[in-house]
Amino acid sequence: MNNERIYDLLIAALNDHKETFLLTIIAHPEQRMIGCKILLWENGDFYTESSFSLDFLHRLTENCEKPMKRKRSTTISFIFNESLVECFVEYFPAPIHLIIAGAGHVCEPVAEMGKMLGFFVTVIDDRIEFANRDRFPNVDEVICQSYLQYFKEVELSNKSYILLLTRGHKYDVLSLQELLKREEKAAYIGMIGSRRRISGVFEKLRQNFPEDHFDSLYTPVGLDLGAETPSEIAISIMAEILKVKNKKSGGSLSSKIRQYAKMGFHE
């Protein structure tokens, strides 16, 4: 059975940041149905090229509700028309979206590290000489567009991580104004800049937005590692993003061991 179309749609859905479940029939009273596949999305939409009845598909999706809520791969079984049906449910989480606004010298190592860590990486800049495939051959998207327009339209969720590495104070303000007014919120917005630049941005934004709108804003961006070079700054930034994503302290792993050592490693 040729499932090329199924896999093409699966890849397209993940590139569109949609969590997807791939269902494979592993036991069915009709031998020809074993191995057939169905794509299923969170909103209940599905796609298959096999000739299942609508009653069967609705029964199948009903039985997928628990693994969909738990967001994990598993095997389900149920009775349909007095016969046992088994199905392997494979969970494909939407990749975390790293959006880097500003394609300058810090962006390049950040984008590389983002890809190494499995993020779906988008680079956005309003200058064609910066936003091009020659400079970023390995990222998922390179977009040449105004920051204002991009942040008005881009899909945001709790899997969106945004870095503002733009070349000027005014671009940060424009970008943040669009991001902070959106109903959908990103998990993280990091902004690079000096104290003077940051204070100027906050001064303008606080006139229009309440304090709680800044909860997901991290600036100056990155962990305090004494980073100076673009590569060191990129490590500092990505370390902070991992800290936020994984809900960890960002402290040294050796700190607890040192405490145990002082007590002689006794409970």
N, C-alpha and C positions, 0 to 999 in steps of 0.2 A: 504494500500500500504506500503510495507517494504522499508524504506529509510535508512536502516542501512549503506549501502555502501556509500551513499551520505554523511552522517555525518562522517564516517571514513575518507573520502577524504577531507572533510572540516577541520577536526582536523589536518590531515597530512599537508595540505597546510599552515595552521597557524603555525604549528611547524616548517615549512620550511620558515617562514617569508614572506609568500605570501598573499597580500591583496585579499580577496575573497568576492564574492557576491552570496548570496543564493536567487534564484528566485522561487517564489511559484505562480502558476496560481490560481487566485481567481474568474475569470469569463472567460468562453469559450463556444462557441456554442455546443461543445461536452461535455456532462456531465462528462464523464470518465476522461477528462483531468484536471478537477478542483482538485486542491491539488497536482498536479504533480510538481516536483522540478527539477531545473537545477542549477548547479554550474557554475559560470562565473568568469574568471580571467582578469586582466588588459590587458594582451596581446591578448585577444579575444578568447582564448581557453575556451571550455565549456565541461561539462559532464552531461549526464542525462541517466536514465534508461527507460525513457518513449519514446513512438514511435512518436515523433514529426517529421514532415518533415524538411528537411534542409532549405527550403524557410521560414518556420515559425521560426526556430531557428535564422536564419540570421536577420529576421525582428525584432525579440525579442531583440537580442543583439544590433541592431542599436538604438532601443528605450531606451536602458540602458546607452547610452553614456553620457547623462547629469548627471544622479545620480552617475555614475562612476567617472566623473570629480569632482563632488561636494563631493564625498566620504561620502554619507549619505544614510540612509534608507528612502524609499519613495514608493509610489504606482504609477505605470505607466499604461496608457491605449492607445490602438491603434486599428485600423481597419485592420483585415486580412480576405481576401476572403469575404468582405462585412459583416463581423460580428465583434462585439466588443470583444476585449480580454483585460483583466485586470490582472496585475501581481504585487505582493508585492516583492520589491527589498530590501533585508536585507544586510546591509554592515557589514563585519567583518574585522576590521583593523588588519594588521599584528602586533603582539605584539612587543614592543620595546625590542631590544636584549641587555642585559647587559652581557658583557664578562669580566670575572675576571681572569687575568693571575697571577698566584701565589696563591697557596692554603694554605697560612700560617694563623696565628692567627687572622689577621684583616679580611681576606676573609670570615670567617665563619659568623660574624654578618652582613657584607655587603650583602652576598648572601641571608641571611634570610630576610633582609629588602627589597632587590630587589624583592623577591617573594611576600612579603606583598604588595608592590606597583604595582604589576601586570606585572613586567618585565619577559621576557623569559630569564632565567639565565643559563649561561654556565660558568663552572669553568674549567680552564685549568692549568695543572702543568705537569712537566716532571718527577715527582717522584710518583711512584705508592702508596707509603705509605701515600702520601698527597692527591692525586687525586683518591678518591674512594668513593663509595656510603655509606660506614659506616660513613664517616665524613660529607657527604653532601646528606642526604637521600631525601631532598625536592626540590632540584634544578632540572632544566629540563635536563641538560647535565653535565656529569663529564667526562673530556677527559684527558687521560694521553698521552702526545705527546710533542715533542719539540716545544718551542714557535716559533722558526723560521719557521718550517714546517706549524704550525697551521695558523700563520698570512699570510703566502703565499697563502693559499687556502680558508680561511674563507670568506663567502659572507659578503660584507660591504655595508652599505647604510646610508641615513640620519636618520635611526632608530637604528643605531649601537652605543652603548656607551661602551667604553673600559676602563678598569682599569688595570694599570700595578702595581701589588703589589708583584713583584718578589723578590727573596732573594738576588739579586746582580745586581750591576751596568752593568755588561756585558750582562745580559739577557734583561735589559731595552733597551740597545743600539741595540741589535739584533732585538728585537720586533719592535722598532720604525723605524729602517731602512726598514723593510718590510712594515710597515703600511704607512710610508710617501711616498714610491715609488708607491703605489697602485693608480690607476686612480680613483677607487671608494673611497670616503672619509667617515670616521665615523663622526658622529655629535659631538662626545666628546672623547678625550683620556686624561685620568687622570693618573698621575704618582706620586707615593709616594716617599719620600726620603728627605734626608738632603740637605742643600744648597750645600754642597761640592759634594755630589753624583749627584745632578741635574746639577751643573755647568760642571762636567766632561762629562755627557751625551751630553749636548748642545755643548760642545767644539768639540766632535767627529762628531756630526750630522751636524753642520753648515758648515763643510768642503764639504758636498755633497748635501745639500738641501737649496734652497732659503728661505728667511724669511717668506714668505706667507704660506709655508708648515706647519708652527707651529701655525696657527690660531686656530685650534681646540684642541691644547695641553694645558692642565691645570696642572701646577705643581709649587709648592707643591699642591697636590690634596686636595680638600675640602674647606669649608668656615672657616673663622677665628672665631671659637667658643671656643678656649682654650681647645680643645679635647685632652685627654691623654690616656684613656683606649681604647681597641679595639672597644667596643660598642660606645663610644663617637666619635671615629674617623669615624666609619661607618655612624653615623648620619651626621657628617660634610660632608662626601663624598656624601651621597645620597641627602643631601640638595643642594649641588652644582649641581649635575646632574639634579635635578628637576628645579633649577634656569635656567640652560641652555635649558632644554627641553621645559619649559613653557615660555621662553624669558622674565623673570622677573628680578627685580633688586637684589633680595635677601636681601633687607633692612627690617627693622622692620616695621610691619604693623601699629604700634602705632605712627610712626613718623608724618604721616599726621594728625592724630587726635590731636597730641600735637600742631601742627600749627593752627588747627581750634580752639583749646581751648584758645590759646593766643588771637585770634580774637573774642572770645565769641561765636564761632560756627555760626557766621553770614556768609552769602554768600559773 
